Amino acid sequence: MTQHPFPPLPATPTQSRRVLVLQGGGALGSYQAGAYQALCHFDFEPEWVAGISIGAINAAIIAGNDRDKRIGRLKEFWEMVSSPVPWKPLLNGDHHRSAFNEVSAGLIAAFGVPGFFTPRFPPAPLWPSGSLQSVSYYDTAPLKRTLERLVDFDRINDLKTRLSVGAVGVTSGNFTYFDNVEFSKQGKRIGPEHIMASGALPPGFPPVEIDGEHYWDGGIASNTPLDYVLDTETDRDLLIFQVDLFSARGDLPRTLLEAAEREKDIRYSSRTRMNTDKNRMIHNTRKAFRELYAKLPEELRNDPSLEILCKAAQENTVTVVHLIYRSKNYETSSKDYDFSHVAMVEHWEAGVRDVHQSMTHKDWLERPQSGETMVTYDLTQDGSLAAAKKE
């Protein structure tokens, strides 16, 4: 065994492989589009985009277009899906805005979203039992046509940008990732159906059949692809921008509407924190072994058992920058299906603002003096524009 089995750490996170991780969250997904637009302003070009649900749609548009077309395609998608409610609230104030949001969401639930989904006619209970039409309120055929128009799947399958989207097998309950790099090894191709499967949230949307298996929205099992990225790439160093649409932290609810919103925030954000904490623990355990190895006398370093441990302790370094959408007081649990134009613009602008705020803190661009191999930052923690903080 060599004297120094562990490679040295790189100089800074800017030398790492750049990854964009996009959580699910329906209408809140325009926050991700705005964040990506701002990241482009700072010349952040992701080599890998991973997404779930609406994050999978945004990820496909990004990976499935050349860099100079991506923002335009994202704008085209979000302008289209927010077109049913183009007007603005007539009155100011949180109470009136909450009422406007509820009306907007109600219209979407009743009439659907252009280029995305339409209500079933006849309704699901009137279809034969066992048919796909009988297990969902909406038809997502319009989304397939939208993806075919806005996404260059040849570019995705040519591996210009790595794309990974997650879905859950309806009968197996197993989580599956459709990954263009892994598919290329198997002679398979990513298509619109894989993106639709990642966003097939029941009972609103029908499951999507792929190779004999039916899939639902990956957010049912885990609403973030961070775990998949960390498990898949263990050699190259990573700089990950994780764009989350639900905040784990929030105030104590005062009404039934606030309670419903808080429950949804916790449900869809808790796995993000769990995955981050778990992987940080694994990284720190490996770091502790490497430090222990350096203290061992030479005669113990040749023990065959150490060779296995040394291989397990070799790891890449990971910097995770969280961009988390923090809800306004007037938003309720309908925020993820309020596709009004005013909400879309607000979410988009929030994504732009949070990235610009994060980029004012340069300390995360430096390698931490502590020598940690995984560091996470929430640069707009608690909803305030405060100094950068390490979790």
Salt bridges, closest charged atoms under 4 A:
ASP43 OD1 - ARG67 NH2 2.92
GLU45 OE1 - ARG67 NE 2.93
GLU45 OE2 - ARG70 NH1 2.96
GLU47 OE1 - ARG17 NE 3.79
GLU47 OE1 - ARG236 NH2 3.31
ASP66 OD1 - ARG155 NE 2.88
GLU76 OE1 - ARG73 NH1 3.63
GLU76 OE2 - ARG149 NH1 2.33
GLU79 OE1 - HIS341 NE2 3.10
GLU148 OE2 - LYS144 NZ 2.61
ASP154 OD1 - ARG189 NH2 2.79
ASP179 OD2 - ARG162 NH2 2.93
GLU182 OE2 - ARG162 NH2 3.64
GLU182 OE2 - LYS185 NZ 3.39
GLU193 OE2 - HIS194 ND1 3.70
GLU209 OE1 - HIS214 NE2 3.59
ASP227 OD2 - LYS278 NZ 3.08
GLU233 OE1 - ARG17 NH1 3.14
ASP244 OD2 - HIS322 ND1 3.78
GLU258 OE2 - ARG254 NH2 2.90
GLU261 OE2 - LYS335 NZ 3.14
GLU263 OE2 - ARG267 NE 2.71
ASP265 OD2 - ARG262 NH1 3.74
ASP265 OD1 - LYS335 NZ 2.80
ASP277 OD1 - ARG280 NH1 3.08
GLU291 OE2 - LYS287 NZ 2.70
GLU315 OE1 - HIS283 ND1 2.59
GLU315 OE1 - ARG286 NH1 3.56
GLU315 OE2 - ARG290 NH1 2.96
GLU331 OE2 - HIS347 NE2 2.92
ASP336 OD1 - LYS264 NZ 2.99
GLU346 OE1 - ARG97 NH2 2.82
ASP378 OD2 - ARG326 NH2 2.86
GLU391 OE2 - ARG273 NH1 3.67
GLU391 OE1 - ARG280 NH2 3.34
